[in-house]
Amino acid sequence: MDELAAAVLTGEAPVFHPNTGAEIGVDEERPLSVGAAAGLEPPRYCQLCGRRMKVQIRPTGWHAECSRHGELDSTLLDR
């Protein structure tokens, strides 16, 4: 299992906000889109390093990939 998926599945507190990329507790809060605030948007930034992730939207979910910390798939969160 990739480092990113392991961090999300174990409930590790994110260092960076997954929808804005802002460092939690350091950067100023950025407003979320309506979809992100409702929990309907996939993560766009790695919660471990804050890098922008490559995100693929599918009819059945999404797949996100950080170049440093690996992949995260929505099917892992449906359990």
mmCIF file of the N, C-alpha and C atoms, coordinates in Angstrom:
data_MODEL
# 
_entry.id   MODEL 
# 
loop_
_atom_site.group_PDB 
_atom_site.id 
_atom_site.type_symbol 
_atom_site.label_atom_id 
_atom_site.label_alt_id 
_atom_site.label_comp_id 
_atom_site.label_asym_id 
_atom_site.label_entity_id 
_atom_site.label_seq_id 
_atom_site.pdbx_PDB_ins_code 
_atom_site.Cartn_x 
_atom_site.Cartn_y 
_atom_site.Cartn_z 
_atom_site.occupancy 
_atom_site.B_iso_or_equiv 
_atom_site.pdbx_formal_charge 
_atom_site.auth_seq_id 
_atom_site.auth_comp_id 
_atom_site.auth_asym_id 
_atom_site.auth_atom_id 
_atom_site.pdbx_PDB_model_num 
ATOM 1   N N  . MET A 1 1  ? 0.846   -1.179 0.000   1.00 0.00 ? 1  MET A N  1 
ATOM 2   C CA . MET A 1 1  ? 0.000   0.000  0.000   1.00 0.00 ? 1  MET A CA 1 
ATOM 3   C C  . MET A 1 1  ? 0.888   1.238  0.000   1.00 0.00 ? 1  MET A C  1 
ATOM 4   N N  . ASP A 1 2  ? 0.506   2.214  -0.780  1.00 0.00 ? 2  ASP A N  1 
ATOM 5   C CA . ASP A 1 2  ? 1.268   3.455  -0.879  1.00 0.00 ? 2  ASP A CA 1 
ATOM 6   C C  . ASP A 1 2  ? 1.159   4.273  0.407   1.00 0.00 ? 2  ASP A C  1 
ATOM 7   N N  . GLU A 1 3  ? 2.126   5.143  0.602   1.00 0.00 ? 3  GLU A N  1 
ATOM 8   C CA . GLU A 1 3  ? 2.189   5.968  1.811   1.00 0.00 ? 3  GLU A CA 1 
ATOM 9   C C  . GLU A 1 3  ? 0.950   6.863  1.961   1.00 0.00 ? 3  GLU A C  1 
ATOM 10  N N  . LEU A 1 4  ? 0.482   7.448  0.862   1.00 0.00 ? 4  LEU A N  1 
ATOM 11  C CA . LEU A 1 4  ? -0.691  8.315  0.913   1.00 0.00 ? 4  LEU A CA 1 
ATOM 12  C C  . LEU A 1 4  ? -1.939  7.530  1.312   1.00 0.00 ? 4  LEU A C  1 
ATOM 13  N N  . ALA A 1 5  ? -2.165  6.399  0.679   1.00 0.00 ? 5  ALA A N  1 
ATOM 14  C CA . ALA A 1 5  ? -3.331  5.571  0.997   1.00 0.00 ? 5  ALA A CA 1 
ATOM 15  C C  . ALA A 1 5  ? -3.279  5.107  2.450   1.00 0.00 ? 5  ALA A C  1 
ATOM 16  N N  . ALA A 1 6  ? -2.105  4.717  2.924   1.00 0.00 ? 6  ALA A N  1 
ATOM 17  C CA . ALA A 1 6  ? -1.966  4.276  4.307   1.00 0.00 ? 6  ALA A CA 1 
ATOM 18  C C  . ALA A 1 6  ? -2.296  5.397  5.281   1.00 0.00 ? 6  ALA A C  1 
ATOM 19  N N  . ALA A 1 7  ? -1.852  6.609  4.991   1.00 0.00 ? 7  ALA A N  1 
ATOM 20  C CA . ALA A 1 7  ? -2.119  7.754  5.873   1.00 0.00 ? 7  ALA A CA 1 
ATOM 21  C C  . ALA A 1 7  ? -3.614  8.054  5.937   1.00 0.00 ? 7  ALA A C  1 
ATOM 22  N N  . VAL A 1 8  ? -4.300  8.006  4.801   1.00 0.00 ? 8  VAL A N  1 
ATOM 23  C CA . VAL A 1 8  ? -5.735  8.299  4.770   1.00 0.00 ? 8  VAL A CA 1 
ATOM 24  C C  . VAL A 1 8  ? -6.520  7.194  5.469   1.00 0.00 ? 8  VAL A C  1 
ATOM 25  N N  . LEU A 1 9  ? -6.188  5.944  5.198   1.00 0.00 ? 9  LEU A N  1 
ATOM 26  C CA . LEU A 1 9  ? -6.937  4.822  5.769   1.00 0.00 ? 9  LEU A CA 1 
ATOM 27  C C  . LEU A 1 9  ? -6.733  4.672  7.275   1.00 0.00 ? 9  LEU A C  1 
ATOM 28  N N  . THR A 1 10 ? -5.582  5.073  7.784   1.00 0.00 ? 10 THR A N  1 
ATOM 29  C CA . THR A 1 10 ? -5.352  4.974  9.229   1.00 0.00 ? 10 THR A CA 1 
ATOM 30  C C  . THR A 1 10 ? -5.863  6.196  9.974   1.00 0.00 ? 10 THR A C  1 
ATOM 31  N N  . GLY A 1 11 ? -6.342  7.200  9.243   1.00 0.00 ? 11 GLY A N  1 
ATOM 32  C CA . GLY A 1 11 ? -6.888  8.396  9.874   1.00 0.00 ? 11 GLY A CA 1 
ATOM 33  C C  . GLY A 1 11 ? -5.836  9.376  10.350  1.00 0.00 ? 11 GLY A C  1 
ATOM 34  N N  . GLU A 1 12 ? -4.644  9.282  9.777   1.00 0.00 ? 12 GLU A N  1 
ATOM 35  C CA . GLU A 1 12 ? -3.561  10.209 10.127  1.00 0.00 ? 12 GLU A CA 1 
ATOM 36  C C  . GLU A 1 12 ? -3.985  11.641 9.805   1.00 0.00 ? 12 GLU A C  1 
ATOM 37  N N  . ALA A 1 13 ? -3.755  12.545 10.731  1.00 0.00 ? 13 ALA A N  1 
ATOM 38  C CA . ALA A 1 13 ? -4.134  13.946 10.520  1.00 0.00 ? 13 ALA A CA 1 
ATOM 39  C C  . ALA A 1 13 ? -3.344  14.520 9.349   1.00 0.00 ? 13 ALA A C  1 
ATOM 40  N N  . PRO A 1 14 ? -4.027  15.183 8.408   1.00 0.00 ? 14 PRO A N  1 
ATOM 41  C CA . PRO A 1 14 ? -3.321  15.744 7.258   1.00 0.00 ? 14 PRO A CA 1 
ATOM 42  C C  . PRO A 1 14 ? -2.461  16.944 7.642   1.00 0.00 ? 14 PRO A C  1 
ATOM 43  N N  . VAL A 1 15 ? -1.324  17.068 6.974   1.00 0.00 ? 15 VAL A N  1 
ATOM 44  C CA . VAL A 1 15 ? -0.441  18.217 7.154   1.00 0.00 ? 15 VAL A CA 1 
ATOM 45  C C  . VAL A 1 15 ? -0.906  19.343 6.238   1.00 0.00 ? 15 VAL A C  1 
ATOM 46  N N  . PHE A 1 16 ? -1.372  18.992 5.044   1.00 0.00 ? 16 PHE A N  1 
ATOM 47  C CA . PHE A 1 16 ? -1.864  19.941 4.051   1.00 0.00 ? 16 PHE A CA 1 
ATOM 48  C C  . PHE A 1 16 ? -3.323  19.622 3.746   1.00 0.00 ? 16 PHE A C  1 
ATOM 49  N N  . HIS A 1 17 ? -4.115  20.654 3.499   1.00 0.00 ? 17 HIS A N  1 
ATOM 50  C CA . HIS A 1 17 ? -5.537  20.450 3.201   1.00 0.00 ? 17 HIS A CA 1 
ATOM 51  C C  . HIS A 1 17 ? -5.663  19.789 1.831   1.00 0.00 ? 17 HIS A C  1 
ATOM 52  N N  . PRO A 1 18 ? -6.409  18.689 1.732   1.00 0.00 ? 18 PRO A N  1 
ATOM 53  C CA . PRO A 1 18 ? -6.497  17.953 0.466   1.00 0.00 ? 18 PRO A CA 1 
ATOM 54  C C  . PRO A 1 18 ? -7.250  18.675 -0.651  1.00 0.00 ? 18 PRO A C  1 
ATOM 55  N N  . ASN A 1 19 ? -8.009  19.707 -0.331  1.00 0.00 ? 19 ASN A N  1 
ATOM 56  C CA . ASN A 1 19 ? -8.736  20.428 -1.380  1.00 0.00 ? 19 ASN A CA 1 
ATOM 57  C C  . ASN A 1 19 ? -8.131  21.783 -1.728  1.00 0.00 ? 19 ASN A C  1 
ATOM 58  N N  . THR A 1 20 ? -7.312  22.342 -0.833  1.00 0.00 ? 20 THR A N  1 
ATOM 59  C CA . THR A 1 20 ? -6.726  23.661 -1.117  1.00 0.00 ? 20 THR A CA 1 
ATOM 60  C C  . THR A 1 20 ? -5.208  23.631 -1.199  1.00 0.00 ? 20 THR A C  1 
ATOM 61  N N  . GLY A 1 21 ? -4.572  22.659 -0.604  1.00 0.00 ? 21 GLY A N  1 
ATOM 62  C CA . GLY A 1 21 ? -3.117  22.574 -0.592  1.00 0.00 ? 21 GLY A CA 1 
ATOM 63  C C  . GLY A 1 21 ? -2.467  23.435 0.470   1.00 0.00 ? 21 GLY A C  1 
ATOM 64  N N  . ALA A 1 22 ? -3.264  24.151 1.258   1.00 0.00 ? 22 ALA A N  1 
ATOM 65  C CA . ALA A 1 22 ? -2.723  25.020 2.309   1.00 0.00 ? 22 ALA A CA 1 
ATOM 66  C C  . ALA A 1 22 ? -2.226  24.186 3.484   1.00 0.00 ? 22 ALA A C  1 
ATOM 67  N N  . GLU A 1 23 ? -1.091  24.582 4.059   1.00 0.00 ? 23 GLU A N  1 
ATOM 68  C CA . GLU A 1 23 ? -0.564  23.874 5.225   1.00 0.00 ? 23 GLU A CA 1 
ATOM 69  C C  . GLU A 1 23 ? -1.475  24.173 6.417   1.00 0.00 ? 23 GLU A C  1 
ATOM 70  N N  . ILE A 1 24 ? -1.980  23.143 7.029   1.00 0.00 ? 24 ILE A N  1 
ATOM 71  C CA . ILE A 1 24 ? -2.945  23.290 8.123   1.00 0.00 ? 24 ILE A CA 1 
ATOM 72  C C  . ILE A 1 24 ? -2.252  23.893 9.344   1.00 0.00 ? 24 ILE A C  1 
ATOM 73  N N  . GLY A 1 25 ? -2.849  24.943 9.882   1.00 0.00 ? 25 GLY A N  1 
ATOM 74  C CA . GLY A 1 25 ? -2.320  25.617 11.056  1.00 0.00 ? 25 GLY A CA 1 
ATOM 75  C C  . GLY A 1 25 ? -1.244  26.640 10.768  1.00 0.00 ? 25 GLY A C  1 
ATOM 76  N N  . VAL A 1 26 ? -0.767  26.726 9.528   1.00 0.00 ? 26 VAL A N  1 
ATOM 77  C CA . VAL A 1 26 ? 0.296   27.678 9.181   1.00 0.00 ? 26 VAL A CA 1 
ATOM 78  C C  . VAL A 1 26 ? -0.224  28.707 8.175   1.00 0.00 ? 26 VAL A C  1 
ATOM 79  N N  . ASP A 1 27 ? -0.743  28.219 7.053   1.00 0.00 ? 27 ASP A N  1 
ATOM 80  C CA . ASP A 1 27 ? -1.260  29.105 6.008   1.00 0.00 ? 27 ASP A CA 1 
ATOM 81  C C  . ASP A 1 27 ? -2.642  29.608 6.392   1.00 0.00 ? 27 ASP A C  1 
ATOM 82  N N  . GLU A 1 28 ? -3.020  30.725 5.795   1.00 0.00 ? 28 GLU A N  1 
ATOM 83  C CA . GLU A 1 28 ? -4.368  31.228 6.035   1.00 0.00 ? 28 GLU A CA 1 
ATOM 84  C C  . GLU A 1 28 ? -5.373  30.278 5.388   1.00 0.00 ? 28 GLU A C  1 
ATOM 85  N N  . GLU A 1 29 ? -6.569  30.222 5.966   1.00 0.00 ? 29 GLU A N  1 
ATOM 86  C CA . GLU A 1 29 ? -7.601  29.349 5.426   1.00 0.00 ? 29 GLU A CA 1 
ATOM 87  C C  . GLU A 1 29 ? -8.071  29.868 4.075   1.00 0.00 ? 29 GLU A C  1 
ATOM 88  N N  . ARG A 1 30 ? -8.238  28.957 3.147   1.00 0.00 ? 30 ARG A N  1 
ATOM 89  C CA . ARG A 1 30 ? -8.730  29.310 1.816   1.00 0.00 ? 30 ARG A CA 1 
ATOM 90  C C  . ARG A 1 30 ? -10.164 28.812 1.705   1.00 0.00 ? 30 ARG A C  1 
ATOM 91  N N  . PRO A 1 31 ? -11.029 29.553 1.051   1.00 0.00 ? 31 PRO A N  1 
ATOM 92  C CA . PRO A 1 31 ? -12.419 29.104 0.932   1.00 0.00 ? 31 PRO A CA 1 
ATOM 93  C C  . PRO A 1 31 ? -12.516 27.855 0.063   1.00 0.00 ? 31 PRO A C  1 
ATOM 94  N N  . LEU A 1 32 ? -13.424 26.967 0.433   1.00 0.00 ? 32 LEU A N  1 
ATOM 95  C CA . LEU A 1 32 ? -13.662 25.749 -0.332  1.00 0.00 ? 32 LEU A CA 1 
ATOM 96  C C  . LEU A 1 32 ? -14.785 25.981 -1.333  1.00 0.00 ? 32 LEU A C  1 
ATOM 97  N N  . SER A 1 33 ? -14.733 25.254 -2.421  1.00 0.00 ? 33 SER A N  1 
ATOM 98  C CA . SER A 1 33 ? -15.849 25.291 -3.360  1.00 0.00 ? 33 SER A CA 1 
ATOM 99  C C  . SER A 1 33 ? -17.048 24.620 -2.683  1.00 0.00 ? 33 SER A C  1 
ATOM 100 N N  . VAL A 1 34 ? -18.220 24.820 -3.222  1.00 0.00 ? 34 VAL A N  1 
ATOM 101 C CA . VAL A 1 34 ? -19.426 24.233 -2.638  1.00 0.00 ? 34 VAL A CA 1 
ATOM 102 C C  . VAL A 1 34 ? -19.322 22.708 -2.628  1.00 0.00 ? 34 VAL A C  1 
ATOM 103 N N  . GLY A 1 35 ? -18.826 22.134 -3.725  1.00 0.00 ? 35 GLY A N  1 
ATOM 104 C CA . GLY A 1 35 ? -18.686 20.679 -3.817  1.00 0.00 ? 35 GLY A CA 1 
ATOM 105 C C  . GLY A 1 35 ? -17.686 20.124 -2.819  1.00 0.00 ? 35 GLY A C  1 
ATOM 106 N N  . ALA A 1 36 ? -16.561 20.812 -2.637  1.00 0.00 ? 36 ALA A N  1 
ATOM 107 C CA . ALA A 1 36 ? -15.546 20.365 -1.683  1.00 0.00 ? 36 ALA A CA 1 
ATOM 108 C C  . ALA A 1 36 ? -16.067 20.478 -0.256  1.00 0.00 ? 36 ALA A C  1 
ATOM 109 N N  . ALA A 1 37 ? -16.786 21.552 0.043   1.00 0.00 ? 37 ALA A N  1 
ATOM 110 C CA . ALA A 1 37 ? -17.342 21.729 1.387   1.00 0.00 ? 37 ALA A CA 1 
ATOM 111 C C  . ALA A 1 37 ? -18.368 20.643 1.706   1.00 0.00 ? 37 ALA A C  1 
ATOM 112 N N  . ALA A 1 38 ? -19.055 20.149 0.690   1.00 0.00 ? 38 ALA A N  1 
ATOM 113 C CA . ALA A 1 38 ? -20.046 19.097 0.883   1.00 0.00 ? 38 ALA A CA 1 
ATOM 114 C C  . ALA A 1 38 ? -19.423 17.700 0.875   1.00 0.00 ? 38 ALA A C  1 
ATOM 115 N N  . GLY A 1 39 ? -18.114 17.618 0.618   1.00 0.00 ? 39 GLY A N  1 
ATOM 116 C CA . GLY A 1 39 ? -17.443 16.326 0.580   1.00 0.00 ? 39 GLY A CA 1 
ATOM 117 C C  . GLY A 1 39 ? -17.617 15.579 -0.724  1.00 0.00 ? 39 GLY A C  1 
ATOM 118 N N  . LEU A 1 40 ? -17.979 16.300 -1.786  1.00 0.00 ? 40 LEU A N  1 
ATOM 119 C CA . LEU A 1 40 ? -18.239 15.662 -3.076  1.00 0.00 ? 40 LEU A CA 1 
ATOM 120 C C  . LEU A 1 40 ? -17.062 15.722 -4.038  1.00 0.00 ? 40 LEU A C  1 
ATOM 121 N N  . GLU A 1 41 ? -16.036 16.487 -3.715  1.00 0.00 ? 41 GLU A N  1 
ATOM 122 C CA . GLU A 1 41 ? -14.873 16.635 -4.589  1.00 0.00 ? 41 GLU A CA 1 
ATOM 123 C C  . GLU A 1 41 ? -13.769 15.669 -4.157  1.00 0.00 ? 41 GLU A C  1 
ATOM 124 N N  . PRO A 1 42 ? -13.026 15.112 -5.108  1.00 0.00 ? 42 PRO A N  1 
ATOM 125 C CA . PRO A 1 42 ? -11.873 14.297 -4.736  1.00 0.00 ? 42 PRO A CA 1 
ATOM 126 C C  . PRO A 1 42 ? -10.749 15.193 -4.225  1.00 0.00 ? 42 PRO A C  1 
ATOM 127 N N  . PRO A 1 43 ? -9.798  14.639 -3.494  1.00 0.00 ? 43 PRO A N  1 
ATOM 128 C CA . PRO A 1 43 ? -8.664  15.458 -3.057  1.00 0.00 ? 43 PRO A CA 1 
ATOM 129 C C  . PRO A 1 43 ? -7.846  15.884 -4.270  1.00 0.00 ? 43 PRO A C  1 
ATOM 130 N N  . ARG A 1 44 ? -7.421  17.130 -4.286  1.00 0.00 ? 44 ARG A N  1 
ATOM 131 C CA . ARG A 1 44 ? -6.628  17.652 -5.403  1.00 0.00 ? 44 ARG A CA 1 
ATOM 132 C C  . ARG A 1 44 ? -5.166  17.839 -5.016  1.00 0.00 ? 44 ARG A C  1 
ATOM 133 N N  . TYR A 1 45 ? -4.888  17.849 -3.720  1.00 0.00 ? 45 TYR A N  1 
ATOM 134 C CA . TYR A 1 45 ? -3.531  18.040 -3.211  1.00 0.00 ? 45 TYR A CA 1 
ATOM 135 C C  . TYR A 1 45 ? -3.189  16.907 -2.255  1.00 0.00 ? 45 TYR A C  1 
ATOM 136 N N  . CYS A 1 46 ? -1.937  16.494 -2.259  1.00 0.00 ? 46 CYS A N  1 
ATOM 137 C CA . CYS A 1 46 ? -1.475  15.449 -1.345  1.00 0.00 ? 46 CYS A CA 1 
ATOM 138 C C  . CYS A 1 46 ? -1.516  15.990 0.076   1.00 0.00 ? 46 CYS A C  1 
ATOM 139 N N  . GLN A 1 47 ? -2.104  15.222 0.991   1.00 0.00 ? 47 GLN A N  1 
ATOM 140 C CA . GLN A 1 47 ? -2.195  15.690 2.374   1.00 0.00 ? 47 GLN A CA 1 
ATOM 141 C C  . GLN A 1 47 ? -0.879  15.534 3.123   1.00 0.00 ? 47 GLN A C  1 
ATOM 142 N N  . LEU A 1 48 ? 0.097   14.878 2.523   1.00 0.00 ? 48 LEU A N  1 
ATOM 143 C CA . LEU A 1 48 ? 1.399   14.701 3.164   1.00 0.00 ? 48 LEU A CA 1 
ATOM 144 C C  . LEU A 1 48 ? 2.417   15.759 2.743   1.00 0.00 ? 48 LEU A C  1 
ATOM 145 N N  . CYS A 1 49 ? 2.371   16.187 1.467   1.00 0.00 ? 49 CYS A N  1 
ATOM 146 C CA . CYS A 1 49 ? 3.379   17.140 0.986   1.00 0.00 ? 49 CYS A CA 1 
ATOM 147 C C  . CYS A 1 49 ? 2.800   18.400 0.355   1.00 0.00 ? 49 CYS A C  1 
ATOM 148 N N  . GLY A 1 50 ? 1.506   18.436 0.075   1.00 0.00 ? 50 GLY A N  1 
ATOM 149 C CA . GLY A 1 50 ? 0.871   19.615 -0.491  1.00 0.00 ? 50 GLY A CA 1 
ATOM 150 C C  . GLY A 1 50 ? 1.023   19.756 -1.994  1.00 0.00 ? 50 GLY A C  1 
ATOM 151 N N  . ARG A 1 51 ? 1.641   18.765 -2.654  1.00 0.00 ? 51 ARG A N  1 
ATOM 152 C CA . ARG A 1 51 ? 1.789   18.831 -4.117  1.00 0.00 ? 51 ARG A CA 1 
ATOM 153 C C  . ARG A 1 51 ? 0.450   18.579 -4.796  1.00 0.00 ? 51 ARG A C  1 
ATOM 154 N N  . ARG A 1 52 ? 0.267   19.221 -5.928  1.00 0.00 ? 52 ARG A N  1 
ATOM 155 C CA . ARG A 1 52 ? -0.930  18.997 -6.742  1.00 0.00 ? 52 ARG A CA 1 
ATOM 156 C C  . ARG A 1 52 ? -0.884  17.567 -7.269  1.00 0.00 ? 52 ARG A C  1 
ATOM 157 N N  . MET A 1 53 ? -2.004  16.862 -7.167  1.00 0.00 ? 53 MET A N  1 
ATOM 158 C CA . MET A 1 53 ? -2.062  15.471 -7.614  1.00 0.00 ? 53 MET A CA 1 
ATOM 159 C C  . MET A 1 53 ? -2.736  15.362 -8.982  1.00 0.00 ? 53 MET A C  1 
ATOM 160 N N  . LYS A 1 54 ? -2.402  14.301 -9.674  1.00 0.00 ? 54 LYS A N  1 
ATOM 161 C CA . LYS A 1 54 ? -3.064  13.959 -10.929 1.00 0.00 ? 54 LYS A CA 1 
ATOM 162 C C  . LYS A 1 54 ? -4.342  13.209 -10.540 1.00 0.00 ? 54 LYS A C  1 
ATOM 163 N N  . VAL A 1 55 ? -5.503  13.721 -10.945 1.00 0.00 ? 55 VAL A N  1 
ATOM 164 C CA . VAL A 1 55 ? -6.785  13.129 -10.549 1.00 0.00 ? 55 VAL A CA 1 
ATOM 165 C C  . VAL A 1 55 ? -7.554  12.696 -11.787 1.00 0.00 ? 55 VAL A C  1 
ATOM 166 N N  . GLN A 1 56 ? -8.045  11.468 -11.738 1.00 0.00 ? 56 GLN A N  1 
ATOM 167 C CA . GLN A 1 56 ? -8.861  10.910 -12.819 1.00 0.00 ? 56 GLN A CA 1 
ATOM 168 C C  . GLN A 1 56 ? -10.254 10.653 -12.253 1.00 0.00 ? 56 GLN A C  1 
ATOM 169 N N  . ILE A 1 57 ? -11.268 11.268 -12.859 1.00 0.00 ? 57 ILE A N  1 
ATOM 170 C CA . ILE A 1 57 ? -12.648 11.074 -12.440 1.00 0.00 ? 57 ILE A CA 1 
ATOM 171 C C  . ILE A 1 57 ? -13.255 9.972  -13.308 1.00 0.00 ? 57 ILE A C  1 
ATOM 172 N N  . ARG A 1 58 ? -13.879 9.002  -12.649 1.00 0.00 ? 58 ARG A N  1 
ATOM 173 C CA . ARG A 1 58 ? -14.544 7.899  -13.342 1.00 0.00 ? 58 ARG A CA 1 
ATOM 174 C C  . ARG A 1 58 ? -16.036 7.939  -13.010 1.00 0.00 ? 58 ARG A C  1 
ATOM 175 N N  . PRO A 1 59 ? -16.861 7.250  -13.775 1.00 0.00 ? 59 PRO A N  1 
ATOM 176 C CA . PRO A 1 59 ? -18.293 7.195  -13.434 1.00 0.00 ? 59 PRO A CA 1 
ATOM 177 C C  . PRO A 1 59 ? -18.543 6.574  -12.054 1.00 0.00 ? 59 PRO A C  1 
ATOM 178 N N  . THR A 1 60 ? -17.645 5.721  -11.612 1.00 0.00 ? 60 THR A N  1 
ATOM 179 C CA . THR A 1 60 ? -17.835 5.022  -10.335 1.00 0.00 ? 60 THR A CA 1 
ATOM 180 C C  . THR A 1 60 ? -17.010 5.611  -9.198  1.00 0.00 ? 60 THR A C  1 
ATOM 181 N N  . GLY A 1 61 ? -16.254 6.672  -9.436  1.00 0.00 ? 61 GLY A N  1 
ATOM 182 C CA . GLY A 1 61 ? -15.427 7.258  -8.377  1.00 0.00 ? 61 GLY A CA 1 
ATOM 183 C C  . GLY A 1 61 ? -14.286 8.080  -8.943  1.00 0.00 ? 61 GLY A C  1 
ATOM 184 N N  . TRP A 1 62 ? -13.144 8.050  -8.264  1.00 0.00 ? 62 TRP A N  1 
ATOM 185 C CA . TRP A 1 62 ? -11.985 8.819  -8.684  1.00 0.00 ? 62 TRP A CA 1 
ATOM 186 C C  . TRP A 1 62 ? -10.699 8.099  -8.280  1.00 0.00 ? 62 TRP A C  1 
ATOM 187 N N  . HIS A 1 63 ? -9.595  8.543  -8.886  1.00 0.00 ? 63 HIS A N  1 
ATOM 188 C CA . HIS A 1 63 ? -8.269  8.007  -8.623  1.00 0.00 ? 63 HIS A CA 1 
ATOM 189 C C  . HIS A 1 63 ? -7.321  9.204  -8.588  1.00 0.00 ? 63 HIS A C  1 
ATOM 190 N N  . ALA A 1 64 ? -6.558  9.354  -7.503  1.00 0.00 ? 64 ALA A N  1 
ATOM 191 C CA . ALA A 1 64 ? -5.621  10.466 -7.367  1.00 0.00 ? 64 ALA A CA 1 
ATOM 192 C C  . ALA A 1 64 ? -4.215  9.916  -7.171  1.00 0.00 ? 64 ALA A C  1 
ATOM 193 N N  . GLU A 1 65 ? -3.221  10.616 -7.731  1.00 0.00 ? 65 GLU A N  1 
ATOM 194 C CA . GLU A 1 65 ? -1.837  10.149 -7.648  1.00 0.00 ? 65 GLU A CA 1 
ATOM 195 C C  . GLU A 1 65 ? -0.886  11.300 -7.333  1.00 0.00 ? 65 GLU A C  1 
ATOM 196 N N  . CYS A 1 66 ? -0.132  11.140 -6.243  1.00 0.00 ? 66 CYS A N  1 
ATOM 197 C CA . CYS A 1 66 ? 0.933   12.076 -5.876  1.00 0.00 ? 66 CYS A CA 1 
ATOM 198 C C  . CYS A 1 66 ? 2.238   11.500 -6.422  1.00 0.00 ? 66 CYS A C  1 
ATOM 199 N N  . SER A 1 67 ? 3.057   12.338 -7.028  1.00 0.00 ? 67 SER A N  1 
ATOM 200 C CA . SER A 1 67 ? 4.310   11.852 -7.612  1.00 0.00 ? 67 SER A CA 1 
ATOM 201 C C  . SER A 1 67 ? 5.288   11.354 -6.553  1.00 0.00 ? 67 SER A C  1 
ATOM 202 N N  . ARG A 1 68 ? 5.114   11.755 -5.304  1.00 0.00 ? 68 ARG A N  1 
ATOM 203 C CA . ARG A 1 68 ? 6.030   11.333 -4.240  1.00 0.00 ? 68 ARG A CA 1 
ATOM 204 C C  . ARG A 1 68 ? 5.454   10.283 -3.294  1.00 0.00 ? 68 ARG A C  1 
ATOM 205 N N  . HIS A 1 69 ? 4.137   10.343 -3.035  1.00 0.00 ? 69 HIS A N  1 
ATOM 206 C CA . HIS A 1 69 ? 3.568   9.487  -1.993  1.00 0.00 ? 69 HIS A CA 1 
ATOM 207 C C  . HIS A 1 69 ? 2.609   8.419  -2.485  1.00 0.00 ? 69 HIS A C  1 
ATOM 208 N N  . GLY A 1 70 ? 2.444   8.309  -3.782  1.00 0.00 ? 70 GLY A N  1 
ATOM 209 C CA . GLY A 1 70 ? 1.662   7.209  -4.325  1.00 0.00 ? 70 GLY A CA 1 
ATOM 210 C C  . GLY A 1 70 ? 0.223   7.556  -4.657  1.00 0.00 ? 70 GLY A C  1 
ATOM 211 N N  . GLU A 1 71 ? -0.608  6.523  -4.658  1.00 0.00 ? 71 GLU A N  1 
ATOM 212 C CA . GLU A 1 71 ? -1.966  6.632  -5.172  1.00 0.00 ? 71 GLU A CA 1 
ATOM 213 C C  . GLU A 1 71 ? -3.012  6.486  -4.079  1.00 0.00 ? 71 GLU A C  1 
ATOM 214 N N  . LEU A 1 72 ? -4.185  7.053  -4.376  1.00 0.00 ? 72 LEU A N  1 
ATOM 215 C CA . LEU A 1 72 ? -5.351  6.923  -3.514  1.00 0.00 ? 72 LEU A CA 1 
ATOM 216 C C  . LEU A 1 72 ? -6.547  6.751  -4.430  1.00 0.00 ? 72 LEU A C  1 
ATOM 217 N N  . ASP A 1 73 ? -7.385  5.764  -4.141  1.00 0.00 ? 73 ASP A N  1 
ATOM 218 C CA . ASP A 1 73 ? -8.550  5.488  -4.964  1.00 0.00 ? 73 ASP A CA 1 
ATOM 219 C C  . ASP A 1 73 ? -9.800  5.541  -4.105  1.00 0.00 ? 73 ASP A C  1 
ATOM 220 N N  . SER A 1 74 ? -10.876 6.067  -4.654  1.00 0.00 ? 74 SER A N  1 
ATOM 221 C CA . SER A 1 74 ? -12.123 6.196  -3.905  1.00 0.00 ? 74 SER A CA 1 
ATOM 222 C C  . SER A 1 74 ? -12.670 4.853  -3.469  1.00 0.00 ? 74 SER A C  1 
ATOM 223 N N  . THR A 1 75 ? -12.329 3.778  -4.179  1.00 0.00 ? 75 THR A N  1 
ATOM 224 C CA . THR A 1 75 ? -12.829 2.450  -3.797  1.00 0.00 ? 75 THR A CA 1 
ATOM 225 C C  . THR A 1 75 ? -12.273 2.024  -2.435  1.00 0.00 ? 75 THR A C  1 
ATOM 226 N N  . LEU A 1 76 ? -11.103 2.535  -2.057  1.00 0.00 ? 76 LEU A N  1 
ATOM 227 C CA . LEU A 1 76 ? -10.540 2.210  -0.739  1.00 0.00 ? 76 LEU A CA 1 
ATOM 228 C C  . LEU A 1 76 ? -11.339 2.852  0.381   1.00 0.00 ? 76 LEU A C  1 
ATOM 229 N N  . LEU A 1 77 ? -11.990 3.982  0.089   1.00 0.00 ? 77 LEU A N  1 
ATOM 230 C CA . LEU A 1 77 ? -12.727 4.716  1.116   1.00 0.00 ? 77 LEU A CA 1 
ATOM 231 C C  . LEU A 1 77 ? -14.173 4.252  1.249   1.00 0.00 ? 77 LEU A C  1 
ATOM 232 N N  . ASP A 1 78 ? -14.646 3.434  0.313   1.00 0.00 ? 78 ASP A N  1 
ATOM 233 C CA . ASP A 1 78 ? -16.037 2.966  0.322   1.00 0.00 ? 78 ASP A CA 1 
ATOM 234 C C  . ASP A 1 78 ? -16.267 1.814  1.290   1.00 0.00 ? 78 ASP A C  1 
ATOM 235 N N  . ARG A 1 79 ? -15.239 1.324  1.883   1.00 0.00 ? 79 ARG A N  1 
ATOM 236 C CA . ARG A 1 79 ? -15.361 0.145  2.751   1.00 0.00 ? 79 ARG A CA 1 
ATOM 237 C C  . ARG A 1 79 ? -16.023 0.455  4.038   1.00 0.00 ? 79 ARG A C  1 
# 
